[in-house]
């Protein structure tokens, strides 16, 4: 994309007056005053011929100079692209020294190239991305920390990243929708930090926003993390909170609406299987809240019961007096019911347009979900769900 500011600074002085003067000025001679000759005062009719010859000679020299200067300009203009195109965009060889870089989940070849360029591993992120795109094995690069070298060619860097020995630390993937206690268990297993250490961390030391009200649920951001060796439970959780704060800041969520948005986002995360359904689920939540209709979402009951493994709930569970039981308690639960990802947060912030009040995932394998505006439509869709469950015992 052309930078308009760059174009303006080179090709336009920004002064409309000077521009019009150069293009639309009046070049006609001034009219001669009545009774006055156009002839220059004091000049005779017979000027010396030598003066005319001298003037012609000067003019010829000036024209020749301009032609030479113009030819030089054209030559320089033609040469500049050659000079620009010959500027190096890649290092040569396998590099020297040692530097560790981290590849996160979802990083593209260009993003990885930017990381390497900033670390001094490769010269150009663009060259690295181009080289990666032409290497069919590049897709095998996994999230984690790689030990590379300074000033490597793009191809040498990719070759080294594909070697198991270069991967010095696997990234820890924290997927969307986990409860904070599940995240504690996963981190403890991967880092060998005692589980009790995570439970003892004081949330007030983690940089949580005021809307969190001192609770971690909903504010441990899902991503791929690579922690320094020996990182404590407090340091790990603080990194996750900080990444969440940064991502939410990019969305511009008002402080007064943060708890509401994060709670709705957790419902979206818990209820939708496909990313495209998230904004619709968010709309169902908002539509029900608007008319005072109970949310009646199984994900809230699962959270209250701390139960995984089923997509439905029992009559006994739905009769629970937990404030998170949206079958009995109208309105939103007191706070987030899981730790939602960026897509779910965005969906909560920008719900789809629609009048839906119901939805049901009719295929647990594909995540296909049907939405309805009336209860009769919902009953038809629920029939499809029950039919799928009968055809796939143990899957519901």
C-alpha positions in Angstrom: 0.0 0.0 0.0 1.3 3.4 -0.9 1.9 5.7 2.1 0.0 9.0 1.2 2.2 10.9 3.6 5.3 9.7 1.9 3.9 10.6 -1.6 2.9 14.0 -0.4 6.3 14.8 1.1 8.1 13.9 -2.1 5.9 15.0 -4.9 3.8 17.9 -3.5 4.8 20.9 -1.5 1.3 21.1 -0.1 0.9 24.8 -1.3 -2.1 25.1 -3.6 -1.0 28.6 -4.5 2.3 27.5 -5.8 0.8 24.6 -7.7 -1.7 26.9 -9.6 1.1 29.4 -10.3 3.1 26.7 -12.1 0.2 25.4 -14.1 -2.5 28.1 -14.5 -0.5 31.4 -14.6 -1.3 34.0 -17.3 1.6 33.9 -19.8 0.2 36.7 -22.1 2.3 39.9 -22.4 1.1 43.0 -20.7 -0.8 45.4 -23.1 1.3 48.2 -24.5 0.4 51.6 -23.1 -1.1 54.0 -25.7 1.5 56.1 -27.5 4.4 54.0 -26.3 6.4 51.7 -28.5 7.1 48.1 -27.6 10.7 48.8 -28.5 13.0 48.9 -25.5 13.9 52.5 -24.7 17.4 53.5 -25.7 17.9 50.6 -28.2 18.6 51.5 -31.8 17.2 49.7 -34.7 20.6 48.4 -35.9 22.1 46.3 -33.1 25.6 44.9 -33.5 25.6 41.5 -35.1 28.3 40.3 -32.8 25.9 40.6 -29.9 23.4 38.4 -31.6 26.1 35.8 -32.2 27.2 35.9 -28.7 23.7 35.4 -27.5 23.2 32.5 -29.8 26.4 30.9 -28.6 25.3 31.2 -25.0 22.0 29.8 -25.8 23.5 26.8 -27.6 25.8 26.2 -24.6 22.9 26.4 -22.3 20.8 24.0 -24.4 23.7 21.5 -24.6 24.2 21.7 -20.8 20.5 21.0 -20.2 20.6 18.1 -22.6 23.6 16.6 -20.9 22.0 17.1 -17.5 18.8 15.6 -18.7 20.6 12.6 -20.1 22.4 12.1 -16.8 19.1 12.3 -14.9 17.5 9.6 -17.1 20.6 7.4 -16.7 20.4 7.9 -12.9 16.7 7.2 -12.9 17.2 4.0 -14.8 20.0 2.9 -12.6 18.2 3.5 -9.3 15.8 0.5 -9.5 18.8 -1.7 -10.2 20.6 -0.4 -7.1 17.4 -0.8 -5.0 16.7 -4.3 -6.3 20.2 -5.4 -5.6 20.1 -4.5 -1.9 20.5 -7.7 0.2 17.4 -9.1 1.9 18.9 -12.3 3.4 22.0 -13.3 5.3 24.3 -16.0 3.9 25.2 -19.1 5.8 24.2 -20.8 9.0 24.9 -17.9 11.4 26.8 -17.6 14.6 26.2 -17.4 18.3 22.9 -18.4 20.0 19.5 -16.8 20.5 16.2 -18.3 21.8 12.9 -17.3 20.1 9.3 -18.3 20.9 6.7 -19.4 18.3 3.2 -19.1 19.6 0.1 -21.0 18.5 -1.4 -19.5 15.4 1.7 -17.7 14.3 2.0 -17.3 10.5 5.2 -17.6 8.6 5.4 -13.8 8.4 4.7 -13.4 12.2 7.5 -15.9 12.9 9.7 -14.0 10.5 9.0 -10.8 12.4 10.1 -12.5 15.6 13.2 -13.8 14.0 14.0 -10.4 12.4 13.7 -8.6 15.8 15.9 -11.1 17.4 18.6 -10.7 14.7 18.2 -14.2 13.4 17.1 -13.3 9.8 17.4 -10.1 7.8 13.9 -9.8 6.5 10.5 -11.1 7.7 9.2 -11.0 4.2 12.1 -13.1 2.8 11.6 -15.6 5.6 7.8 -15.8 4.9 8.5 -16.3 1.2 11.0 -19.1 1.9 8.7 -20.7 4.4 5.8 -20.7 1.9 7.9 -22.6 -0.6 9.0 -25.2 2.0 6.3 -28.0 2.3 7.8 -29.1 5.7 7.4 -25.7 7.3 4.0 -26.7 8.6 5.7 -29.1 11.0 7.1 -26.2 13.0 5.3 -26.4 16.4 4.7 -23.8 19.1 7.6 -23.5 21.6 11.0 -22.0 22.2 13.7 -22.6 19.6 17.4 -22.1 19.9 18.7 -20.5 16.7 21.7 -18.4 15.7 22.3 -14.8 14.7 22.5 -13.8 11.1 21.2 -17.0 9.5 19.8 -17.2 6.0 16.1 -17.8 5.9 16.5 -21.3 4.6 19.1 -22.2 7.2 16.8 -20.9 10.0 13.9 -23.0 8.7 16.1 -26.1 8.4 17.3 -25.7 12.0 13.7 -25.1 13.3 12.7 -28.5 11.8 15.4 -30.3 13.8 14.1 -31.7 17.1 17.2 -30.6 18.9 16.4 -26.9 18.2 13.1 -27.1 20.1 14.3 -26.4 23.7 10.9 -25.9 25.2 7.4 -26.9 24.1 4.8 -24.3 24.5 2.0 -25.0 26.9 -1.4 -24.7 25.2 -4.2 -23.3 27.3 -7.3 -23.8 25.2 -10.4 -21.7 25.4 -13.2 -22.5 27.9 -11.2 -24.2 30.7 -12.0 -23.4 34.3 -9.3 -21.8 36.4 -8.8 -25.0 38.4 -8.3 -27.0 35.2 -5.7 -24.5 34.1 -3.9 -24.9 37.4 -3.8 -28.7 37.0 -2.5 -28.4 33.4 0.2 -25.9 34.3 1.3 -28.0 37.3 1.6 -31.1 35.1 3.6 -29.3 32.4 5.9 -27.2 34.6 6.2 -29.5 37.7 5.2 -26.6 40.0 3.1 -28.0 42.8 -0.6 -27.7 42.3 -1.0 -26.2 45.7 1.2 -23.2 44.7 -1.3 -22.1 42.1 -4.2 -22.2 44.6 -2.2 -20.2 47.1 -1.5 -17.3 44.8 -3.0 -14.0 45.9 -5.1 -12.7 43.0 -4.4 -9.2 44.1 -0.7 -9.6 43.0 -1.6 -10.5 39.4 -2.8 -7.3 37.9 -6.4 -8.2 37.6 -8.9 -5.5 36.4 -11.2 -4.2 39.0 -14.2 -5.9 37.3 -12.7 -9.3 38.2 -13.4 -8.5 41.8 -10.4 -10.5 42.9 -11.4 -13.7 41.0 -9.4 -15.4 38.3 -12.2 -17.1 36.5 -12.6 -15.5 33.1 -9.4 -13.6 33.2 -6.7 -16.3 32.5 -6.3 -15.7 28.8 -6.2 -18.8 26.6 -3.0 -19.0 24.4 0.3 -20.9 24.0 2.7 -20.0 26.8 6.4 -20.6 27.2 7.6 -19.8 30.7 11.2 -19.3 31.8 12.7 -22.2 33.6 11.9 -21.9 37.2 9.0 -19.6 36.8 6.8 -19.6 39.9 3.0 -20.2 39.9 2.5 -16.5 40.6 4.7 -15.5 37.6 2.9 -17.9 35.3 -0.6 -16.7 36.2 0.5 -13.0 36.1 1.7 -13.5 32.5 -1.7 -15.0 31.5 -3.6 -12.1 33.2 -1.3 -9.6 31.5 -1.9 -11.1 28.0 -5.7 -11.0 28.7 -5.5 -7.4 29.7 -3.6 -6.5 26.5 -6.0 -8.3 24.2 -9.1 -6.8 25.8 -7.6 -3.4 25.6 -7.3 -3.8 21.9 -11.1 -4.3 21.8 -11.9 -1.1 23.6 -14.3 -2.6 26.2 -15.5 0.1 28.6 -14.5 -0.6 32.2 -18.1 -0.4 33.4 -19.2 -3.1 30.9 -16.2 -5.4 31.4 -17.8 -7.9 33.8 -20.9 -8.1 31.7 -19.0 -8.7 28.5 -16.7 -11.3 30.0 -19.6 -13.2 31.6 -21.5 -13.2 28.3 -18.3 -14.3 26.5 -17.9 -17.2 28.9 -21.5 -18.3 28.0 -20.7 -18.0 24.3 -17.5 -20.1 24.9 -19.4 -22.7 26.8 -22.3 -23.0 24.5 -21.0 -22.6 20.9 -18.9 -25.2 19.1 -18.2 -23.3 15.9 -16.8 -19.8 15.9 -19.4 -18.6 13.4 -22.1 -19.4 15.9 -20.6 -17.3 18.7 -22.2 -13.9 17.7 -25.6 -15.7 17.4 -25.4 -17.2 20.8 -24.5 -13.8 22.2 -27.6 -12.4 20.5 -29.8 -15.1 22.1 -28.3 -14.2 25.5 -29.1 -10.5 25.0 -32.6 -11.2 23.6 -33.5 -13.3 26.6 -32.1 -10.7 29.1 -34.1 -8.0 27.3 -37.4 -9.7 28.0 -36.5 -11.2 31.4 -36.5 -14.7 30.1 -34.3 -17.2 32.0 -31.1 -18.1 30.1 -31.5 -21.8 30.9 -28.0 -22.8 29.7 -26.5 -26.1 30.7 -23.0 -24.7 30.7 -23.8 -22.7 33.8 -25.1 -25.7 35.6 -22.0 -27.7 34.6 -19.9 -24.9 36.1 -21.9 -24.9 39.3 -21.6 -28.7 39.6 -18.0 -28.7 38.3 -19.1 -31.5 35.9 -17.6 -32.3 32.5 -18.4 -35.1 30.1 -22.0 -34.5 29.1 -23.8 -31.9 27.1 -27.1 -32.2 29.0 -28.1 -31.8 32.6 -30.4 -33.8 34.9 -33.6 -32.6 36.6 -31.7 -32.7 40.0 -28.9 -30.5 38.7 -31.3 -28.0 37.2 -33.0 -27.8 40.6 -29.8 -26.6 42.3 -29.9 -23.4 44.3 -26.5 -22.3 43.0 -26.5 -18.6 41.8 -24.9 -20.0 38.6 -28.0 -22.1 37.8 -29.6 -20.1 35.1 -32.6 -22.5 35.0 -33.7 -21.1 38.4 -32.0 -17.7 38.6 -32.9 -15.1 36.0 -30.3 -12.9 34.5 -26.6 -13.5 34.1 -24.6 -15.6 36.5 -22.5 -13.7 39.1 -19.4 -13.8 36.8 -17.7 -15.8 34.1 -18.1 -19.6 34.0 -14.9 -20.3 32.2 -11.9 -18.5 30.6 -13.1 -17.4 27.1 -10.9 -16.7 24.1 -10.7 -13.6 22.0 -13.3 -14.8 19.5 -15.9 -15.3 22.2 -15.1 -11.9 23.8 -15.5 -10.3 20.4 -18.8 -12.0 19.9 -20.1 -10.8 23.2 -19.1 -7.3 22.4 -20.6 -7.4 18.9 -23.6 -9.9 18.8 -25.2 -10.8 15.5 -28.5 -9.2 14.5 -31.5 -11.4 14.9 -34.6 -12.3 17.0 -33.5 -15.8 18.1 -34.5 -17.0 21.6 -33.4 -20.6 21.3 -30.6 -22.8 19.9 -29.5 -26.4 20.1 -26.5 -28.2 18.8 -28.0 -31.0 16.8 -24.8 -32.8 15.8 -22.2 -33.2 18.6 -19.6 -34.4 16.1 -19.7 -31.5 13.7 -21.0 -28.8 16.1 -23.9 -28.0 13.8 -26.3 -25.7 15.7 -29.8 -24.6 14.8 -31.3 -21.3 16.0 -35.0 -20.6 16.4 -37.3 -17.6 17.2 -40.3 -19.6 18.5 -40.6 -22.5 20.9 -42.4 -24.6 18.3 -39.3 -24.2 16.0 -37.1 -25.1 18.9 -39.1 -28.3 19.6 -38.5 -29.4 16.0 -34.8 -28.8 16.3 -34.6 -30.6 19.7 -36.2 -33.6 17.9 -33.2 -33.6 15.6 -30.8 -33.4 18.6 -32.5 -36.4 20.3 -32.4 -38.4 17.1 -28.7 -37.8 16.8 -28.2 -38.9 20.4 -30.1 -42.1 19.9 -28.0 -42.9 16.8 -24.8 -42.2 18.8 -25.1 -43.7 22.3 -22.9 -42.2 24.9 -22.1 -39.1 22.9 -24.7 -36.9 24.6 
